[in-house]
């Protein structure tokens, strides 16, 4: 088997440019759009959904459009077709630049927009499932959404939103200034929320109109299931021999692009004597700057109770096996903490959005995690105390965890089948 390469990225998943004849009539053709301008959250969520759909290869054909810079090294579910988009990075509020720093952003955006439009025109999918950004990165989806409304009445458009986007005031203000409420009402048939209404009511908080609110479906949190089919997907990312039976504190900062502050505070807490008796595993992430990684590793030089891991493709097995998780409060990590009923200390990202602070506080208020504010006067000290307490305490009662369903990917797949079959007058 040969590897396909597009735009310099390995896309062994399949061939995205000649799909229309490959989709069997009995299958539901789904295109997933993931803009991926920062971090790994959008990519991981979409891959979890794609993997769940492709557990039913007789019912689904799935293509992923992604701007992630790490798609070439990521583990992909069997049968997934991928169209990489040139990576961009968010540099300010609604401001972007090419991730490699080369070229003009307008040209990169135009190329991305053309690739998206071409894929949708070729595939004429049953469903376009858009992650997070109703208009796409910097409006790059608007032409595609317009085309679908004008010329593809058989294509169902679905907006997928994570449990919390930002503070209600911030979201309402941005959506009103950009006409997003009207766009959702006109361009989308359904809104899937990857969360629980008991945690956060998106429809009420973000001022969705009555017409749109009736289209909202809360699917539960989306958690990646192991789909590689190999032993590594269920294993741990640390040396079991070095851990030597000690309790494991897993420190993870997602992609790592803005996680240095947390890792540094954690390592400083160890120097003060916190975490005694535990084995600390620090996952730095593929998007952390190399110089930052080197400086953090130097902080733990000579310690036998700290192990650094550069990249983990699929963190579920590590979360499952750790005794406590120390992380920011990104969607995917929190969903994995909930799925595995894991003791956790969360230090949410302070900016640019309130999303992580809100999620961490809500989970803490439910009695599921401990939240340490990033602006704490003595972050290493408070973090160390919280980790010591978490290591010594019992897990939260099972009844508390049940308030947050974690089978979101299954429900997304089922809902997609339901809306498509209903539209076509079929029964599942």
JOQUIVEN-V454306 format. One record per residue. RES is the residue in one small letter. SS is DSSP state (helix for helix, strand for strand, loop for the rest). PHI is phi in degrees with one decimal (* if undefined). OMEGA is omega in radians with two decimals (* if undefined). Layout:
BEGIN
<<RES SS PHI OMEGA> <RES SS PHI OMEGA>>
END
This chain:
BEGIN
<<x loop * 3.11> <x loop -98.8 3.13> <x loop -91.3 3.02> <x loop -87.2 3.10> <x strand -128.9 3.13> <x strand -135.6 -3.13> <x loop 53.7 3.07> <x loop 78.1 -3.10> <x strand -118.5 3.12> <x strand -73.5 3.13> <x loop -128.9 -3.10> <x loop -62.6 -3.06> <x loop -58.4 3.08> <x loop 167.6 -3.03> <x loop -111.4 -2.99> <x loop -81.8 -2.95> <x loop -96.8 -3.13> <x loop -140.5 -2.95> <x loop -101.7 -2.89> <x helix -58.7 -3.13> <x helix -80.7 -3.06> <x helix -88.7 -3.07> <x loop -85.2 3.14> <x loop -71.6 -3.10> <x loop -55.8 -3.07> <x loop -78.8 -3.09> <x loop -91.5 3.01> <x strand -92.4 3.12> <x strand -87.0 -3.09> <x strand -121.1 2.98> <x strand -109.6 3.09> <x strand -101.2 3.08> <x strand -108.6 3.14> <x strand -134.3 -3.01> <x loop -70.9 2.98> <x loop 53.0 3.12> <x loop -96.0 3.10> <x loop -160.6 3.03> <x loop 72.8 -3.08> <x loop -115.6 -2.97> <x helix -59.1 -3.09> <x helix -65.8 3.13> <x helix -60.1 -3.08> <x helix -64.4 3.13> <x helix -65.1 -3.13> <x helix -68.9 3.08> <x helix -66.5 3.09> <x helix -63.6 3.12> <x helix -67.1 3.13> <x helix -60.6 -3.13> <x helix -62.3 3.14> <x helix -66.4 3.09> <x helix -61.4 -3.05> <x helix -78.7 2.91> <x helix -69.0 3.09> <x helix -120.1 -3.05> <x loop -63.6 3.09> <x loop -76.6 -3.10> <x loop -110.5 -3.02> <x strand -127.8 2.84> <x strand -124.6 -2.96> <x strand -124.8 3.04> <x strand -121.5 3.13> <x strand -110.1 2.99> <x strand -100.8 -3.03> <x strand -139.8 3.06> <x loop -99.6 -3.11> <x loop -68.6 3.12> <x loop -76.6 -3.10> <x loop -111.9 -3.09> <x helix -59.5 -3.11> <x helix -68.8 -3.14> <x helix -108.5 -3.01> <x loop -84.9 3.09> <x loop -77.7 -3.05> <x loop -114.9 3.09> <x loop -67.1 -3.14> <x loop -59.7 3.09> <x loop 93.8 -3.13> <x loop -76.2 3.03> <x strand -99.0 -3.04> <x strand -123.9 2.93> <x strand -115.0 3.09> <x strand -68.0 3.02> <x loop -111.4 3.14> <x loop -53.5 -3.05> <x loop -67.2 3.00> <x strand -127.5 -3.14> <x strand -131.0 3.11> <x strand -78.7 -3.10> <x strand -114.2 3.13> <x strand -177.0 3.13> <x loop -64.2 -3.11> <x loop 53.5 3.12> <x strand -126.8 -3.03> <x strand -133.4 3.08> <x strand -148.7 3.04> <x strand -56.7 -3.06> <x loop -63.7 -3.13> <x loop -83.9 3.11> <x loop 76.1 -3.11> <x loop -103.1 3.06> <x loop 83.7 -3.12> <x loop -94.2 -3.09> <x helix -57.8 -3.13> <x helix -59.1 3.11> <x helix -70.6 3.11> <x helix -64.2 3.12> <x helix -61.2 3.14> <x helix -60.7 3.12> <x helix -67.7 3.09> <x helix -59.1 -3.12> <x helix -60.0 3.13> <x helix -65.9 3.11> <x helix -62.5 3.13> <x helix -61.7 -3.11> <x helix -61.2 -3.13> <x helix -63.2 3.14> <x helix -61.5 -3.12> <x helix -66.2 3.11> <x helix -65.1 -3.14> <x helix -70.2 -3.03> <x helix -83.4 -3.00> <x loop 42.6 -2.98> <x loop -69.7 3.01> <x loop -70.8 -3.07> <x strand -139.8 2.89> <x strand -110.2 -3.13> <x strand -107.0 -3.03> <x strand -99.5 -3.11> <x strand -91.6 2.84> <x loop 75.0 -2.98> <x loop -107.4 -3.05> <x loop -56.4 3.13> <x loop -97.9 -3.05> <x loop 80.8 3.10> <x helix -61.6 3.08> <x helix 55.8 3.07> <x helix 80.9 -3.04> <x loop -69.8 3.14> <x loop -91.5 -2.98> <x helix -59.7 -3.14> <x helix -66.3 3.12> <x helix -68.2 3.11> <x helix -62.5 3.11> <x helix -65.3 3.11> <x helix -60.3 -3.13> <x helix -61.4 -3.13> <x helix -65.1 -3.10> <x helix -81.3 -2.90> <x helix -125.3 -3.10> <x loop -129.2 -3.11> <x loop -62.4 -3.14> <x loop -83.9 -3.14> <x loop -92.5 3.12> <x strand -90.0 3.12> <x strand -103.5 -3.07> <x strand -129.6 3.05> <x strand -99.3 3.10> <x strand -106.7 -3.09> <x strand -118.6 3.04> <x strand -69.0 -3.00> <x loop -59.6 -3.12> <x loop -136.9 3.11> <x loop -95.7 -3.12> <x loop -172.1 3.09> <x loop -62.6 -3.14> <x helix -53.7 -3.13> <x helix -61.9 -3.12> <x helix -66.1 -3.12> <x helix -65.4 3.13> <x helix -58.9 -3.12> <x helix -63.3 -3.13> <x helix -66.0 -3.11> <x helix -64.6 3.12> <x helix -68.1 -3.12> <x helix -68.9 -3.09> <x helix -101.5 3.14> <x loop 69.2 -3.05> <x helix -71.1 3.11> <x helix -57.7 -3.13> <x helix -66.5 3.13> <x helix -61.4 3.14> <x helix -60.5 -3.11> <x helix -64.1 -3.05> <x helix -89.5 -2.97> <x helix -100.0 -3.04> <x loop -119.0 3.11> <x loop -84.2 -3.08> <x strand -143.4 3.02> <x strand -126.2 3.07> <x strand -98.7 3.08> <x strand -106.2 -3.12> <x strand -86.3 -3.10> <x loop -173.5 -3.10> <x loop -119.8 3.10> <x loop -63.9 3.13> <x loop -69.6 3.07> <x loop -87.2 -3.09> <x loop -158.6 -3.12> <x loop -93.6 -3.09> <x helix -62.8 -3.06> <x helix -58.1 -3.14> <x helix -75.5 -3.06> <x helix -66.0 -3.04> <x loop -100.7 3.01> <x loop 68.1 3.09> <x loop -66.9 3.14> <x loop -64.4 -3.14> <x helix -59.4 -3.13> <x helix -64.2 3.14> <x helix -73.6 -3.12> <x helix -57.2 3.12> <x loop -68.8 -3.13> <x loop -94.0 -3.07> <x strand -77.8 3.09> <x strand -127.3 3.07> <x strand -85.2 -3.00> <x loop -98.2 -2.99> <x loop 93.9 -3.11> <x loop -69.9 -3.13> <x loop -90.2 -3.13> <x loop -124.5 3.14> <x loop -69.0 2.98> <x loop -93.9 3.10> <x loop -61.7 -3.12> <x loop -130.7 -3.10> <x loop -78.5 3.12> <x loop 78.4 3.11> <x loop -124.5 -3.09> <x helix -63.6 -3.09> <x helix -61.9 -3.09> <x helix -66.3 -3.12> <x helix -110.1 -3.06> <x loop -92.4 3.13> <x loop -114.6 -3.06> <x loop -99.7 -3.10> <x loop -117.5 3.13> <x loop -79.8 3.13> <x helix -63.2 3.14> <x helix -65.6 -3.14> <x helix -69.3 3.13> <x helix -64.1 3.01> <x loop 51.9 3.05> <x loop 80.6 3.12> <x loop -74.3 3.03> <x strand -61.2 -3.05> <x strand -106.6 2.99> <x strand -102.5 -3.13> <x strand -93.3 3.13> <x strand -106.4 -3.10> <x strand -135.3 -3.12> <x loop -125.4 3.09> <x loop 61.7 3.12> <x loop -66.9 3.07> <x loop 94.4 -3.09> <x loop -60.2 3.13> <x loop -133.0 -3.04> <x loop -101.6 -3.08> <x helix -59.3 -3.06> <x helix -58.0 -3.10> <x helix -71.9 3.14> <x helix -61.7 -3.13> <x helix -63.2 3.12> <x helix -63.0 -3.14> <x helix -65.0 -3.13> <x helix -64.2 3.08> <x helix -64.8 3.11> <x helix -65.6 3.10> <x helix -65.4 3.13> <x helix -63.7 3.13> <x loop -87.5 3.08> <x loop 101.8 3.08> <x loop -74.7 3.12> <x loop 71.4 -3.12> <x loop -60.6 3.14> <x loop 88.5 -3.14> <x strand -101.7 3.06> <x strand -109.7 -3.05> <x strand -98.8 3.11> <x strand -114.6 -3.06> <x strand -110.8 3.11> <x strand -97.1 -3.01> <x loop -82.2 3.07> <x loop 94.2 -3.04> <x loop -73.3 -3.06> <x loop -104.1 3.08> <x loop -76.9 3.13> <x loop -59.6 -3.09> <x helix -60.4 3.13> <x helix -66.7 3.10> <x helix -65.4 3.10> <x helix -59.2 -3.10> <x helix -62.8 -3.12> <x helix -68.3 3.12> <x helix -70.6 3.11> <x helix -61.5 3.13> <x helix -64.1 -3.14> <x helix -64.5 -3.10> <x loop -107.1 -3.10> <x loop -58.4 3.11> <x loop 88.1 -3.13> <x loop -88.2 3.11> <x loop -92.8 -3.10> <x loop -104.8 3.13> <x strand -129.3 3.07> <x strand -127.2 3.11> <x strand -101.3 3.07> <x strand -124.1 -3.06> <x loop -75.9 -3.07> <x loop -137.7 3.01> <x loop -123.4 3.11> <x loop -92.6 -3.06> <x loop 98.2 -2.99> <x loop -98.4 -3.01> <x helix -57.0 -3.11> <x helix -62.6 3.13> <x helix -70.0 3.10> <x helix -60.8 -3.10> <x helix -62.1 -3.03> <x helix -94.2 -3.12> <x loop -73.6 3.08> <x loop -88.4 3.04> <x strand -150.1 3.11> <x strand -111.2 3.06> <x strand -114.9 -3.05> <x strand -157.4 2.89> <x loop -73.9 -3.05> <x loop -121.7 3.06> <x loop -66.0 -3.06> <x helix -56.1 -3.00> <x helix -66.5 3.13> <x helix -63.7 3.12> <x helix -64.3 3.10> <x helix -62.9 3.12> <x helix -69.8 3.06> <x helix -61.8 3.12> <x helix -64.5 -3.10> <x helix -61.0 -3.08> <x loop -99.9 3.10> <x loop 51.9 -2.96> <x loop -102.7 3.00> <x loop -63.5 -3.04> <x strand -150.5 2.99> <x strand -118.2 -3.08> <x strand -108.0 3.02> <x loop -121.0 -3.00> <x loop -68.0 3.01> <x loop -60.2 -3.07> <x loop -82.4 -3.05> <x loop -152.0 0.10> <x loop -88.9 -3.10> <x loop -113.1 3.10> <x loop -86.6 -3.04> <x helix -50.5 -3.05> <x helix -68.1 3.10> <x helix -62.0 3.12> <x helix -63.1 -3.11> <x helix -63.7 -3.13> <x helix -61.8 -3.13> <x helix -67.4 3.13> <x helix -64.0 3.12> <x helix -66.3 3.10> <x helix -67.8 3.12> <x helix -63.7 3.10> <x loop -80.8 3.13> <x loop 82.6 -3.05> <x loop -98.4 -3.09> <x loop -140.1 2.97> <x strand -108.0 3.14> <x strand -110.5 3.05> <x loop -114.7 -3.10> <x loop -69.0 -3.13> <x loop -65.8 -3.12> <x loop -89.3 -3.14> <x loop -54.1 -3.10> <x loop -59.5 3.10> <x loop -127.1 -3.07> <x helix -61.4 3.13> <x helix -58.9 -3.13> <x helix -67.1 -3.12> <x helix -67.0 3.11> <x helix -64.3 3.13> <x helix -61.9 3.10> <x helix -61.7 -3.12> <x helix -65.8 3.13> <x helix -67.1 3.09> <x helix -58.3 -3.13> <x helix -65.4 -3.14> <x helix -65.5 3.12> <x helix -63.0 -3.07> <x helix -89.3 -3.02> <x loop -97.3 3.05> <x loop -76.2 3.09> <x loop -68.0 3.10> <x loop -64.0 3.13> <x loop -57.8 -3.11> <x helix -56.5 -3.10> <x helix -60.1 3.14> <x helix -69.1 -3.12> <x helix -66.2 -3.05> <x loop -65.4 3.12> <x loop -70.8 -3.10> <x loop -120.5 3.12> <x loop -64.8 -3.08> <x loop -123.1 3.10> <x loop -102.2 -3.07> <x helix -61.2 -3.12> <x helix -62.3 3.10> <x helix -62.4 -3.12> <x helix -66.9 3.08> <x helix -61.3 3.13> <x helix -60.6 -3.14> <x helix -65.9 -3.14> <x helix -67.3 3.09> <x helix -61.2 3.09> <x helix -60.5 -3.09> <x helix -64.0 -3.08> <x helix -70.6 3.13> <x helix -70.4 -3.14> <x helix -64.6 3.09> <x helix -63.4 -3.13> <x helix -64.4 -3.12> <x loop -94.3 3.12> <x loop 71.1 3.14> <x loop -104.5 3.02> <x loop -110.5 -3.08> <x loop -69.9 *>>
END
